[in-house]
Amino acid sequence: MKLSKLVCERTKEIPNDAMMKNHILLLRAGYIKQVANGIFSLSVLGQKTCNNIENIIRQEMDKVDGQEVKFPVVMPKEMWDETGRYSSIGSEMARFKDRNNHDMLLGMTHEEAAVHLARNWVNSYTNLPCMIYQIQTKFRDEPRSRGGLIRVREFTMKDAYSFHMTEEDLNDYYFKMHEAYERIYKRIGLKNNVISVKSDNGMFGGNLSHEFMYLNEFGEDELVLCENCDYKANQEVAECIYPKTEKQNLLKLEIVDTKDAKEINEVCDFLKTSAEKCIKAVVFAVKNEKNTVVCFVRGDKEINETKLRKVCKKEIVPFDASNESEFCAGNIGPKDFAVKNCEMYFDLSLKGTYNMVAGANLKNHHFVNFNLERDFGEVEFFDISKVKNGDICPVCGKKTKIFHGIEIGNIFQLGTKYSKSMKMLVKTSSGEEINPIMGCYGIGVGRNLACVVEENLDEKGICMPISIAPYKVHICPLRIDDKNVERVSNEIYNELIKKGMSVLIDDRDVFPGIKFSDADLMGMPIRVVVSPRSLEKGEVEIKERKSGEIVMEKKENAVKKIFEIISKENQN
């Protein structure tokens, strides 16, 4: 490809909303162009790179006996009514009516379509296990698009669905997929900062699940990691462990006028105590209901909404305290609590506490020396709070640390949630009909591209890994008006193409500095510089983009040397 014909533009401008380096560089190098909020076009650079990522994914899916299929982007409401997700998923799913006034939707995931395709066709134990996968466009009306390709509304994703007769068979296949994912990330250039963590299944349902995370300070996911052992979990499912407290004498319960102190830090300052000695109340509304949920947690802890949803089995949302309410805001406590249609939950952090500060459900007043068992009664405790930095590891008992990460893939054990609701049946060897057990496995292509760039860059631009680079070689002829330079450059270019190599040649009549700057920005793995000075010695310059290593090679041996470098890189 001649650079002068390439439909993309390099620019020095940095978009105002770009915070992450990959977003800035992909825009500046011309890999992507924004169409709308969270929606991008890919140039030939972006498309060829994504194609290379997809091909690696295909190879690894085929190694674990995957069968590539293609599900529709548009699906009818009835298919999603079978599982109940048409009504349970909120506004992030795009719904519309076709010309016949029929309710339709844009696919944001394809569990329903996978079961619809497989049922009736897969109907016997002799057909199982099997896995089908696709690489397809999806749409999710994301309210907070950010980070370029990191969080978008329209995206390309590989999603796979497996069907099994037994839990044991699913479990075996699940970890084969886990290994396949690890191979994919290494092959595309994510070799250092990818980990898998236990996670919440969310809208997908089911049991065991893992998320593959790219560790990055801008990641939205909080991850709880132990550096002493192998414990890794998403904050949504990370287990809170508390040391045993020493028994204390129960002091006399007193009620204190705490003036306007309402926030925990204000109450602590007023009473000269610490947040660990306070009971904090957090109120939630229940979506589409008049009921509320109040959680009591130690003052230094935060409620984990994902854990709470699992415990209360309700779709909780933030409570709007600005409206008239029965709650005594800033002074809510367990004792004398009298709000109607409100469920109470107590966090595990309050178990075994003594002589705490708690709201008195009376304006400007708190209790001191409050003890749950004595002053309220026996309660059931639940793990509904977030793990803090330095909290105890549930495996080895050492301290954990909080990191941030970007989700780049996930695998779920779905159980029979979808096969049962959609009445998919297979016959066992004895003739009994059962619902097959399912797993699902997803990878976002664009998000992985963004993370690859985030890991492979320097102050000059992108250092694209050779495995996914849109062009492996970037030829820079200096002084294209020099006939010898033009001839040698074209000879190398044509020979590489004949040998099946993807090559970009900068045929523009511009200063060398511009050519070098653009080459560094776009980040092709190998740069070949052909200049009058080097040709005087019969040589060309070959430079590896990432390492910066330069060799001078006889022009007739240049192609051989390039293939040697590529072979070496592919082995790493």
Buried (B, 14 or more C-beta within 10 A) or exposed (E): BEBEEBEBEBEEEEEEEBEBBBBBBBBBBBBBBBEEEBEBEBBBBBBBBBBBBBEBBBEBBEEBEBEEBEBEBEBBBEBBBBBEBBEEBEEEBBBEEEEEEEBBBBBBBBBBBBBBBBBEEBBEBEBBBBBBBBBBEBBBBBEEBBBBBBBBBBBBBBBBBBBBBBEEBBBEBBEBBBEBBBEBBBBBBBEEBBBBBBBBBEBBBBBBBBBBBBBBEBBBBBBBBBEEBEBBBBBBBBBBBBEEEEEEEBEEBEEBEBEEBBEBEBBBEBBEBEBEBBBBBBBBBBEEEEBBBBBBBBBBBBBBBBBBBBBBEBBBEEBEEEEEEEBBBBBBBBBEBEBEEBBBBBBBBBBBBBBBBBBBBBEBBBBBBBBBEEBBEEBEBBBBBBBBEEBBBBBEEEEBBBBBBBBBBBBBBBBBBBBBBBEBBBBEEEEEEBBBBBBBBBBBBBBBBBBBBBBBBEEBBBBBBBBBBBBBBBBBBBBBEBEEBBBBBBBBBEBBBEEEBBBBBBBBEEEBEEBBBBBBBBBBBBBBBBBEEBBEEEBBBBBBBBEEEEEEBEBEBBBEBBBEBBEEBEEE
